[in-house]
Amino acid sequence: MNTINTCPYCTGLHGQLARMAGMDKPNPSDPEVLYAAAFAHESGRGSDVDASYNSLVTKIGSRRAQSVRALCWALLWGKTTGNTVNNARNKIFKLQWTSLRLVDLFVLAYYGPLFFVIGVLNLFLLVTPRIPKFVSALVGAVLWFPQALNIIPLGVVSIVLKLGVV
């Protein structure tokens, strides 16, 4: 997904975790990769995504397909938020204050610390040796927790105020 919707945080984190677990580059014809590409091109919505998901379910089963879809949504959130953080930060550093929007400042203040930690972690992971796949999965599960802490409060507010598609 990140090859289409680039984000330096996602590329660094997921690329290094995969390298550390000894994973090879994914095969572009794998059903998971095909679904992720369709998802990324359409931001998770539309008939192409639905058709690709149905094909994914047929090929890998419902439970694994649900996991792939959940990961795609997390990556879409991550790239959108990470790129928004970088955009706001760059506007501040370049003294382009008049082009800052309230949402830029909010995202930078709310999510900036999380993405700062991810950036520092990416630097650490560059020098980390290979690890067993189960340790890589454990690291991923641990990293999910702070992301959830940042997503859940705004998700609840959005549901209560009916700001999103529910």
Secondary structure in CASP SS format (residue, H / E / C, confidence):
PFRMAT SS
TARGET T0000
AUTHOR 0000-0000-0000
METHOD secondary structure of the structure
MODEL  1
M C 1.00
N C 1.00
T C 1.00
I C 1.00
N C 1.00
T C 1.00
C C 1.00
P H 1.00
Y H 1.00
C H 1.00
T H 1.00
G H 1.00
L H 1.00
H H 1.00
G H 1.00
Q H 1.00
L H 1.00
A H 1.00
R H 1.00
M H 1.00
A C 1.00
G C 1.00
M C 1.00
D C 1.00
K C 1.00
P C 1.00
N C 1.00
P C 1.00
S C 1.00
D C 1.00
P H 1.00
E H 1.00
V H 1.00
L H 1.00
Y H 1.00
A H 1.00
A H 1.00
A H 1.00
F H 1.00
A H 1.00
H H 1.00
E H 1.00
S C 1.00
G C 1.00
R C 1.00
G C 1.00
S H 1.00
D H 1.00
V H 1.00
D H 1.00
A H 1.00
S H 1.00
Y H 1.00
N H 1.00
S H 1.00
L H 1.00
V H 1.00
T H 1.00
K H 1.00
I H 1.00
G C 1.00
S H 1.00
R H 1.00
R H 1.00
A H 1.00
Q H 1.00
S H 1.00
V H 1.00
R H 1.00
A H 1.00
L H 1.00
C H 1.00
W H 1.00
A H 1.00
L H 1.00
L H 1.00
W H 1.00
G H 1.00
K H 1.00
T H 1.00
T H 1.00
G H 1.00
N H 1.00
T H 1.00
V H 1.00
N H 1.00
N H 1.00
A H 1.00
R H 1.00
N H 1.00
K H 1.00
I H 1.00
F H 1.00
K C 1.00
L C 1.00
Q C 1.00
W H 1.00
T H 1.00
S H 1.00
L C 1.00
R C 1.00
L H 1.00
V H 1.00
D H 1.00
L H 1.00
F H 1.00
V H 1.00
L H 1.00
A H 1.00
Y H 1.00
Y H 1.00
G H 1.00
P H 1.00
L H 1.00
F H 1.00
F H 1.00
V H 1.00
I H 1.00
G H 1.00
V H 1.00
L H 1.00
N H 1.00
L H 1.00
F H 1.00
L H 1.00
L H 1.00
V C 1.00
T C 1.00
P C 1.00
R C 1.00
I C 1.00
P C 1.00
K H 1.00
F H 1.00
V H 1.00
S H 1.00
A H 1.00
L H 1.00
V H 1.00
G H 1.00
A H 1.00
V H 1.00
L H 1.00
W H 1.00
F H 1.00
P H 1.00
Q H 1.00
A H 1.00
L H 1.00
N H 1.00
I H 1.00
I H 1.00
P H 1.00
L H 1.00
G H 1.00
V H 1.00
V H 1.00
S H 1.00
I H 1.00
V H 1.00
L H 1.00
K C 1.00
L C 1.00
G C 1.00
V C 1.00
V C 1.00
END
